[in-house]
């Protein structure tokens, strides 16, 4: 079995669900669908902002695929480096999707 399939299954299991089989469902669907409830009503984010002349096209392609396959859900990409523990995986989404989760008028600390 391929490493990426095993990784998808592991993430799905951690979320309490199962990986969706694309061959069974056919076509462009997300790998995993799960409704998540935050542990707290409020979460304080410590945000690191970076600026680059150009982002790697493979990252942009991954996020675009997540958006295409999201079916009105919240598109995220979980990216793991080969040989690294899953806990060190990175989570990506687009800025506008991320901030759509929050009410306008949040105080700026």
Backbone as CSV, one residue per row, in Angstrom:
resi,resn,N_x,N_y,N_z,CA_x,CA_y,CA_z,C_x,C_y,C_z
1,UNK,0.843,-1.182,0.000,0.000,0.000,0.000,0.890,1.247,0.000
2,UNK,0.473,2.285,-0.694,1.298,3.485,-0.836,1.351,4.296,0.462
3,UNK,2.464,5.003,0.629,2.663,5.818,1.829,1.629,6.925,1.950
4,UNK,1.272,7.569,0.823,0.312,8.671,0.899,-1.069,8.169,1.310
5,UNK,-1.446,6.968,0.862,-2.736,6.392,1.261,-2.745,6.080,2.752
6,UNK,-1.638,5.525,3.228,-1.519,5.244,4.655,-1.603,6.524,5.479
7,UNK,-0.968,7.593,4.976,-1.007,8.879,5.676,-2.435,9.424,5.710
8,UNK,-3.148,9.353,4.595,-4.548,9.797,4.563,-5.382,8.999,5.565
9,UNK,-5.169,7.694,5.611,-5.909,6.853,6.566,-5.595,7.223,8.007
10,UNK,-4.326,7.517,8.284,-3.929,7.881,9.644,-4.584,9.198,10.069
11,UNK,-4.568,10.189,9.204,-5.188,11.476,9.518,-6.690,11.284,9.728
12,UNK,-7.334,10.512,8.867,-8.771,10.238,9.009,-9.050,9.568,10.351
13,UNK,-8.233,8.596,10.724,-8.422,7.904,12.000,-8.258,8.879,13.164
14,UNK,-7.251,9.756,13.096,-7.044,10.759,14.143,-8.259,11.683,14.284
15,UNK,-8.973,11.888,13.182,-10.165,12.744,13.197,-11.437,11.951,13.500
16,UNK,-11.302,10.654,13.690,-12.463,9.829,14.015,-13.358,9.527,12.833
17,UNK,-12.770,9.435,11.643,-13.541,9.146,10.439,-12.714,8.234,9.540
18,UNK,-13.123,8.083,8.281,-12.401,7.246,7.339,-12.051,8.029,6.089
19,UNK,-10.982,7.597,5.434,-10.573,8.153,4.143,-11.618,7.778,3.115
20,UNK,-11.945,8.730,2.237,-12.900,8.447,1.175,-12.177,7.865,-0.027
21,UNK,-12.712,6.803,-0.571,-12.119,6.156,-1.733,-12.580,6.865,-3.001
22,UNK,-11.638,7.432,-3.726,-11.988,8.151,-4.952,-12.487,7.206,-6.039
23,UNK,-11.969,5.990,-6.071,-12.429,5.053,-7.095,-13.883,4.665,-6.848
24,UNK,-14.271,4.589,-5.580,-15.654,4.267,-5.242,-16.566,5.466,-5.498
25,UNK,-16.099,6.656,-5.089,-16.925,7.855,-5.224,-16.832,8.461,-6.616
26,UNK,-15.736,8.231,-7.285,-15.550,8.728,-8.639,-15.205,10.203,-8.699
27,UNK,-14.041,10.495,-9.210,-13.690,11.861,-9.541,-13.136,12.704,-8.413
28,UNK,-13.446,13.999,-8.493,-12.846,15.006,-7.634,-13.612,15.164,-6.330
29,UNK,-13.108,14.532,-5.309,-13.688,14.659,-3.976,-12.548,14.842,-2.985
30,UNK,-12.849,15.386,-1.830,-11.843,15.540,-0.787,-11.453,14.174,-0.246
31,UNK,-10.242,14.068,0.267,-9.774,12.801,0.824,-10.523,12.427,2.098
32,UNK,-10.822,13.447,2.907,-11.465,13.244,4.203,-12.492,14.351,4.402
33,UNK,-13.659,13.993,4.925,-14.664,14.996,5.273,-15.042,14.773,6.722
34,UNK,-14.945,15.815,7.540,-15.261,15.696,8.963,-15.662,17.062,9.486
35,UNK,-16.748,17.133,10.223,-17.142,18.364,10.899,-16.428,18.394,12.241
36,UNK,-15.695,19.457,12.487,-14.924,19.587,13.720,-15.470,20.709,14.577
37,UNK,-15.518,20.487,15.871,-15.956,21.508,16.816,-14.733,21.949,17.615
38,UNK,-14.491,23.261,17.703,-13.340,23.727,18.489,-13.446,23.284,19.950
39,UNK,-12.300,23.071,20.586,-12.281,22.678,21.995,-12.727,23.821,22.899
40,UNK,-12.525,25.048,22.444,-12.898,26.232,23.224,-13.737,27.153,22.352
41,UNK,-14.483,28.043,22.998,-15.255,29.035,22.252,-14.350,30.065,21.605
42,UNK,-13.229,30.328,22.232,-12.281,31.303,21.701,-10.907,30.677,21.614
43,UNK,-10.207,30.987,20.560,-8.844,30.493,20.381,-7.950,31.695,20.095
44,UNK,-6.860,31.799,20.822,-5.901,32.881,20.565,-4.868,32.357,19.581
45,UNK,-4.755,33.007,18.443,-3.797,32.610,17.420,-2.520,33.424,17.563
46,UNK,-1.406,32.775,17.441,-0.092,33.420,17.387,0.373,33.247,15.944
47,UNK,0.232,34.286,15.148,0.383,34.182,13.697,1.750,34.682,13.247
48,UNK,2.415,33.850,12.489,3.690,34.216,11.866,3.402,34.515,10.401
49,UNK,3.712,35.722,9.958,3.415,36.151,8.593,4.720,36.171,7.788
50,UNK,4.685,35.574,6.613,5.859,35.543,5.736,5.485,36.067,4.361
51,UNK,6.437,36.683,3.707,6.241,37.229,2.364,7.343,36.695,1.464
52,UNK,6.968,36.194,0.311,7.933,35.668,-0.655,7.621,36.233,-2.033
53,UNK,8.635,36.357,-2.867,8.416,36.800,-4.241,7.528,35.820,-4.996
54,UNK,7.721,34.529,-4.716,6.940,33.502,-5.399,6.807,32.300,-4.483
55,UNK,5.601,31.744,-4.424,5.368,30.522,-3.651,5.552,29.317,-4.559
56,UNK,5.966,28.186,-3.997,6.116,26.981,-4.824,4.779,26.610,-5.468
57,UNK,4.818,26.330,-6.748,3.585,26.038,-7.477,2.878,24.805,-6.932
58,UNK,3.628,23.828,-6.412,2.978,22.635,-5.878,2.108,22.963,-4.662
59,UNK,2.512,23.965,-3.847,1.666,24.379,-2.718,0.387,25.038,-3.210
60,UNK,0.536,25.910,-4.192,-0.639,26.575,-4.768,-1.577,25.555,-5.404
61,UNK,-1.006,24.556,-6.081,-1.816,23.507,-6.703,-2.571,22.689,-5.659
62,UNK,-1.910,22.380,-4.537,-2.564,21.605,-3.478,-3.754,22.358,-2.889
63,UNK,-3.573,23.642,-2.632,-4.656,24.446,-2.064,-5.784,24.599,-3.085
64,UNK,-5.445,24.806,-4.343,-6.468,24.902,-5.399,-7.269,23.608,-5.491
65,UNK,-6.607,22.469,-5.378,-7.306,21.182,-5.407,-8.239,21.055,-4.209
66,UNK,-7.785,21.459,-3.028,-8.633,21.399,-1.831,-9.885,22.265,-2.014
67,UNK,-9.721,23.429,-2.618,-10.868,24.324,-2.854,-11.822,23.694,-3.866
68,UNK,-11.287,23.162,-4.958,-12.128,22.520,-5.977,-12.935,21.367,-5.391
69,UNK,-12.333,20.601,-4.515,-12.970,19.396,-3.995,-13.759,19.614,-2.711
70,UNK,-13.833,20.845,-2.234,-14.404,21.089,-0.905,-15.923,21.016,-0.833
71,UNK,-16.631,21.136,-1.951,-18.101,21.047,-1.930,-18.722,21.904,-0.839
72,UNK,-18.361,23.161,-0.760,-18.872,24.126,0.216,-18.384,23.871,1.634
73,UNK,-17.444,22.955,1.816,-16.818,22.760,3.115,-15.630,23.688,3.245
74,UNK,-14.858,23.534,4.303,-13.684,24.367,4.530,-12.453,23.641,3.986
75,UNK,-11.828,24.171,2.931,-10.703,23.471,2.296,-9.390,23.656,3.054
76,UNK,-8.778,22.544,3.432,-7.435,22.601,4.013,-6.571,21.527,3.368
77,UNK,-5.271,21.755,3.419,-4.276,20.792,2.960,-3.427,20.423,4.167
78,UNK,-3.205,19.146,4.386,-2.279,18.681,5.405,-1.095,18.074,4.657
79,UNK,0.089,18.634,4.878,1.281,18.257,4.131,2.323,17.669,5.078
80,UNK,2.761,16.460,4.763,3.737,15.749,5.589,4.991,15.489,4.764
81,UNK,6.130,15.687,5.391,7.401,15.369,4.748,7.739,13.906,5.003
82,UNK,8.196,13.221,3.973,8.582,11.817,4.091,9.597,11.656,5.220
83,UNK,9.358,10.664,6.064,10.271,10.376,7.158,9.999,11.167,8.424
84,UNK,9.102,12.141,8.365,8.769,12.942,9.536,7.533,12.378,10.219
85,UNK,7.389,12.620,11.510,6.213,12.187,12.261,5.007,13.013,11.818
86,UNK,3.848,12.393,11.798,2.625,13.076,11.351,2.317,14.335,12.156
87,UNK,2.705,14.348,13.441,2.453,15.528,14.271,3.187,16.762,13.759
88,UNK,4.209,16.572,12.936,4.963,17.686,12.373,4.421,18.137,11.020
89,UNK,3.300,17.585,10.610,2.690,17.970,9.332,2.250,19.429,9.385
90,UNK,2.157,20.033,8.221,1.718,21.427,8.111,0.288,21.477,7.586
91,UNK,-0.450,22.485,8.027,-1.833,22.674,7.595,-1.911,23.996,6.843
92,UNK,-2.462,23.941,5.618,-2.567,25.124,4.766,-4.018,25.394,4.387
93,UNK,-4.337,26.637,4.235,-5.573,27.064,3.590,-5.329,28.463,3.048
94,UNK,-6.292,28.988,2.353,-6.160,30.342,1.829,-6.629,31.350,2.869
95,UNK,-6.040,32.519,2.849,-6.326,33.609,3.784,-7.817,33.892,3.898
96,UNK,-8.499,34.047,2.775,-9.926,34.397,2.817,-10.759,33.276,3.432
97,UNK,-10.409,32.041,3.201,-11.127,30.927,3.821,-10.884,30.906,5.328
98,UNK,-9.642,31.099,5.729,-9.311,31.090,7.149,-10.113,32.146,7.899
99,UNK,-10.117,33.393,7.402,-10.797,34.470,8.108,-12.313,34.424,7.962
100,UNK,-12.810,33.596,7.055,-14.270,33.436,6.966,-14.824,32.684,8.175
101,UNK,-13.946,32.060,8.964,-14.375,31.335,10.162,-14.721,32.266,11.330
102,UNK,-14.339,33.523,11.230,-14.443,34.423,12.363,-15.427,35.556,12.105
103,UNK,-16.005,36.043,13.192,-16.926,37.176,13.093,-16.124,38.444,12.841
104,UNK,-16.739,39.360,12.123,-16.085,40.658,11.928,-16.122,41.416,13.235
105,UNK,-15.167,42.317,13.410,-15.151,43.148,14.606,-14.439,42.528,15.783
106,UNK,-13.701,41.432,15.558,-12.897,40.874,16.640,-11.878,41.914,17.076
107,UNK,-11.623,41.981,18.385,-10.646,42.973,18.848,-9.261,42.605,18.374
108,UNK,-8.458,43.622,18.149,-7.083,43.437,17.685,-6.137,43.662,18.850
109,UNK,-5.634,42.580,19.417,-4.710,42.709,20.551,-3.360,43.166,20.087
